[in-house]
Amino acid sequence: MKKFGLSDKAFDIINKILVAIITIVILYPLIFVVSASISDPSAVSTGRMWLWPVDITFDGFKLVLENDAIWLGYRNTIFYTIVGTTLHLLVLLPCAYALSRKELKGKVLIMWFILFTMLFNGGMIPTYLVVKGLGMLDTMWAIVIPGLVGAWSVLVARAFFQQSIPDQLVEASKIDGASDFKIFIRVVLPLSMPIIAVMALFHAVGLWNQYFSALIYLSDENLYPLQLILREILIVNEASASAGGGGGAGGPAGSAGSFVEQVKLAAQVKYAVIIISTLPLLIIYPFLQRFFVKGVLIGSVKE
């Protein structure tokens, strides 16, 4: 057994301290948001609630969840995420596998075209004109199709196939009479579950958090994703709270108290909205965390 010297022990202690500090920095905002969403807004605004809930109330969640648009947004977002992620994998995996094969002619030129898109793009206005020209405005395809496959995803998946699928395995399959399509379906894909999970999760998270594309391309509220609906609720709620103080000094005595209550509820709704929008991802992530580790290490070590 190798003995640790004084410098090694000091290094180990410093690392543990840094990890502990980073853990606290990451966990505190999460715990604070959860506690603030179910605490009395007065306790949050005055600083009495700094970690654990104080004077627990669920008025913020009640107000948000009673809105039928929330459930419509959940349905739309789940649909966009499932359809978009499925199409993403259907296009990404064959493309990346083909580019990883040595026998593909012109793959260097193709890779240069793909890398070019990482440096330059048309911008928002040309992209909008393309989406409009293709007749995808106010359709789900405006959310799913643009950005379906990114250059970074192709590079990462290609690196995985190059390192994890031996050429000898492909050649042996061809000797047995398997076609390229059959090799990809029956040999390559079963061995590629880590990259499939990583790419699916990366793209699904992006679609789940998508709101800007919906803001630009969608005007039909029945097609709004969850993030855009939550944004609308937050804006309307804060606007209502601000408008509640319009009575002025000459208004009734109860108007000031009502305005204060609306402001407090608006703050609580803000935290409730954060929880509602991120909870599904927080539940799913621990089960797929190990795939993230493999995904980060793809391409970092070569034989």
C-alpha positions in Angstrom: 0.0 0.0 0.0 1.3 3.4 -0.9 1.7 5.7 2.1 0.3 9.2 1.9 2.7 12.0 2.9 1.8 15.2 4.6 1.3 17.0 1.3 -1.1 14.3 0.1 -3.2 14.6 3.2 -3.3 18.3 3.0 -4.4 18.1 -0.6 -7.1 15.6 0.3 -8.4 17.8 3.1 -8.5 20.9 0.8 -10.3 19.0 -1.9 -13.0 17.8 0.7 -13.4 21.4 1.9 -13.8 22.7 -1.6 -16.3 19.9 -2.5 -18.3 20.7 0.7 -18.4 24.5 -0.2 -19.5 23.8 -3.8 -22.2 21.4 -2.5 -23.5 24.1 -0.1 -23.5 26.7 -2.9 -25.5 24.4 -5.1 -27.9 23.0 -2.6 -28.8 26.3 -0.8 -30.6 27.9 -3.7 -32.6 24.7 -4.3 -33.6 24.4 -0.7 -34.4 28.1 -0.5 -36.7 28.1 -3.5 -38.6 25.0 -2.2 -39.0 26.6 1.2 -40.0 30.0 -0.1 -42.7 28.4 -2.3 -44.5 27.0 0.7 -43.6 29.8 3.3 -45.5 32.9 4.2 -44.4 35.6 1.8 -43.9 38.0 4.7 -41.4 35.7 6.2 -39.5 35.5 3.0 -39.5 39.2 2.3 -38.4 40.1 5.8 -35.6 37.5 5.9 -37.2 35.3 8.7 -37.2 32.4 6.2 -33.6 31.8 5.2 -33.5 28.0 4.8 -36.4 26.0 6.2 -40.1 26.9 5.6 -41.8 29.3 8.0 -45.6 29.6 8.5 -46.3 27.0 5.8 -49.0 27.9 3.2 -49.7 26.4 -0.2 -51.6 29.4 -1.7 -49.1 29.9 -4.4 -49.3 26.3 -5.6 -53.1 26.4 -5.3 -53.3 29.5 -7.5 -51.0 28.1 -10.2 -52.4 24.5 -10.3 -56.0 25.7 -10.5 -55.2 27.3 -13.8 -56.3 24.9 -16.6 -53.6 26.3 -18.9 -51.0 24.6 -16.7 -52.2 21.2 -17.6 -52.5 22.1 -21.2 -48.9 23.3 -21.1 -47.7 20.1 -19.5 -49.5 18.1 -22.2 -48.0 20.1 -25.0 -44.5 20.1 -23.5 -44.5 16.3 -22.9 -45.7 15.9 -26.5 -43.0 18.2 -27.9 -40.3 16.5 -25.8 -41.2 13.0 -26.8 -41.7 13.7 -30.5 -38.6 16.0 -30.7 -36.3 13.6 -28.9 -37.4 10.7 -31.0 -36.8 12.6 -34.2 -33.5 13.8 -32.8 -32.3 10.3 -32.3 -33.6 9.0 -35.6 -31.5 11.6 -37.4 -28.5 11.9 -35.1 -27.5 8.2 -34.6 -27.4 7.1 -38.3 -25.6 10.4 -39.2 -23.0 10.0 -36.5 -22.4 6.3 -37.1 -21.9 6.9 -40.9 -19.4 9.6 -40.2 -17.5 7.3 -37.8 -16.9 4.7 -40.5 -13.6 4.9 -42.4 -15.1 3.7 -45.7 -17.4 6.7 -46.0 -16.2 8.8 -48.9 -16.2 12.6 -48.5 -16.7 12.4 -44.7 -14.1 15.0 -44.1 -15.9 17.5 -46.3 -19.2 16.7 -44.6 -17.6 17.2 -41.2 -16.3 20.6 -42.2 -19.9 21.6 -43.2 -21.1 20.4 -39.8 -18.3 22.3 -38.0 -19.1 25.4 -40.0 -22.6 25.6 -38.4 -20.9 25.7 -34.9 -19.3 29.0 -35.9 -21.9 30.7 -38.1 -25.6 30.6 -38.4 -28.2 32.6 -40.2 -29.6 34.4 -37.2 -33.1 34.8 -35.8 -34.7 36.7 -38.7 -33.5 34.4 -41.5 -34.5 31.4 -39.4 -38.0 32.9 -38.8 -38.4 33.4 -42.6 -37.4 29.8 -43.3 -39.9 28.5 -40.7 -42.6 30.8 -42.1 -41.7 29.7 -45.7 -42.1 26.1 -44.8 -45.5 26.7 -43.3 -44.6 25.7 -39.8 -45.8 28.8 -38.0 -48.4 27.9 -35.4 -47.6 24.2 -35.6 -45.8 21.9 -33.3 -43.1 21.5 -36.0 -41.9 25.0 -35.3 -40.8 23.8 -31.9 -39.5 20.4 -32.9 -37.8 20.8 -36.3 -35.5 23.9 -35.8 -32.4 22.8 -33.9 -33.4 19.1 -34.4 -29.7 18.0 -34.5 -26.8 20.2 -33.5 -23.1 19.9 -34.6 -22.0 19.2 -31.0 -24.3 16.2 -30.7 -23.0 14.8 -34.0 -19.4 15.2 -32.9 -19.9 13.5 -29.5 -21.9 10.6 -30.9 -19.4 10.2 -33.7 -16.5 10.0 -31.1 -18.5 7.4 -29.2 -19.0 5.2 -32.2 -15.3 5.5 -33.2 -14.1 4.4 -29.8 -16.8 1.9 -28.7 -17.6 0.0 -32.0 -14.5 -1.9 -33.1 -13.9 -2.2 -36.9 -13.4 -5.9 -36.4 -16.9 -6.3 -35.1 -18.4 -4.6 -38.2 -16.2 -6.5 -40.6 -17.2 -9.8 -38.9 -20.8 -8.9 -39.3 -20.3 -8.2 -43.0 -18.6 -11.5 -43.5 -21.7 -13.2 -42.0 -23.7 -11.5 -44.7 -25.3 -8.6 -42.7 -26.0 -5.4 -44.5 -25.0 -2.0 -43.2 -28.6 -1.3 -42.1 -28.8 -4.6 -40.3 -25.4 -4.0 -38.6 -26.5 -0.6 -37.4 -29.8 -1.9 -36.0 -28.8 -5.3 -34.5 -25.1 -4.7 -33.6 -24.4 -1.0 -33.1 -27.5 0.2 -31.4 -27.6 -2.5 -28.6 -24.0 -1.5 -27.8 -24.7 2.2 -27.8 -27.2 2.7 -25.0 -25.0 5.1 -23.0 -24.7 7.6 -25.9 -28.4 7.1 -26.8 -29.4 8.0 -23.2 -27.0 11.0 -23.0 -28.2 12.5 -26.3 -31.8 11.8 -25.6 -31.6 13.5 -22.1 -29.6 16.5 -23.4 -32.1 17.1 -26.2 -35.1 16.4 -23.9 -34.0 18.9 -21.3 -33.6 21.5 -24.1 -37.1 20.9 -25.4 -38.6 20.9 -21.9 -37.1 24.3 -21.1 -37.9 25.7 -24.5 -39.9 28.9 -24.5 -38.2 31.4 -26.9 -39.0 29.5 -30.1 -42.6 29.2 -28.9 -42.6 32.9 -28.2 -41.6 33.7 -31.7 -43.3 31.0 -33.8 -46.6 30.3 -31.9 -49.6 32.6 -31.5 -52.2 29.9 -30.7 -52.4 29.6 -26.9 -53.5 26.0 -27.3 -50.0 25.1 -28.6 -48.1 26.9 -25.9 -45.5 24.8 -24.0 -45.4 24.8 -20.2 -42.6 27.3 -19.9 -44.4 29.9 -22.0 -47.6 29.4 -20.0 -45.8 29.8 -16.7 -44.2 32.9 -18.0 -47.6 34.3 -18.9 -49.0 33.5 -15.5 -46.1 35.1 -13.8 -46.3 38.3 -15.9 -50.1 38.5 -15.4 -49.9 37.9 -11.7 -47.2 40.6 -11.2 -49.1 43.0 -13.4 -52.3 42.4 -11.4 -50.4 43.0 -8.2 -49.0 46.3 -9.5 -52.4 47.4 -10.8 -53.9 46.7 -7.4 -52.2 49.8 -5.9 -53.8 52.1 -8.4 -56.5 53.3 -6.0 -54.1 55.9 -4.5 -54.4 57.6 -1.1 -58.0 58.5 -1.8 -59.1 54.9 -2.2 -60.8 52.7 0.4 -58.8 51.7 3.4 -58.9 48.0 2.5 -57.3 48.6 -0.9 -53.8 49.1 0.5 -54.1 45.8 2.4 -55.4 44.0 -0.7 -52.5 45.4 -2.7 -50.0 44.1 -0.2 -51.6 40.7 -0.2 -51.4 40.6 -4.0 -47.8 41.5 -4.0 -47.0 38.8 -1.4 -48.9 36.2 -3.4 -47.1 37.3 -6.6 -43.8 36.5 -4.9 -45.0 33.1 -3.7 -46.3 32.3 -7.2 -42.9 33.0 -8.6 -41.3 30.3 -6.5 -44.2 27.9 -7.1 -43.7 28.3 -10.9 -40.0 27.5 -10.5 -40.8 24.3 -8.7 -43.5 23.2 -11.1 -41.4 23.7 -14.2 -38.3 21.9 -12.8 -39.7 19.1 -10.7 -40.0 16.5 -13.5 -36.4 17.0 -14.5 -35.2 16.8 -10.9 -37.1 13.5 -10.5 -35.7 12.0 -13.7 -32.1 13.2 -13.4 -30.9 11.0 -10.5 -31.8 7.8 -12.4 -29.8 8.9 -15.5 -26.9 10.6 -13.7 -24.5 7.8 -14.5 -25.1 8.3 -18.2 -24.1 11.9 -17.9 -20.7 10.9 -16.5 -20.1 8.6 -19.5 -21.3 11.3 -21.8 -18.8 13.9 -20.4 -15.9 11.4 -20.7 -16.7 10.5 -24.3 -13.8 11.5 -26.5 -11.5 12.4 -23.5 -9.5 9.2 -23.6 -8.2 7.5 -26.7 -6.2 4.4 -27.1 
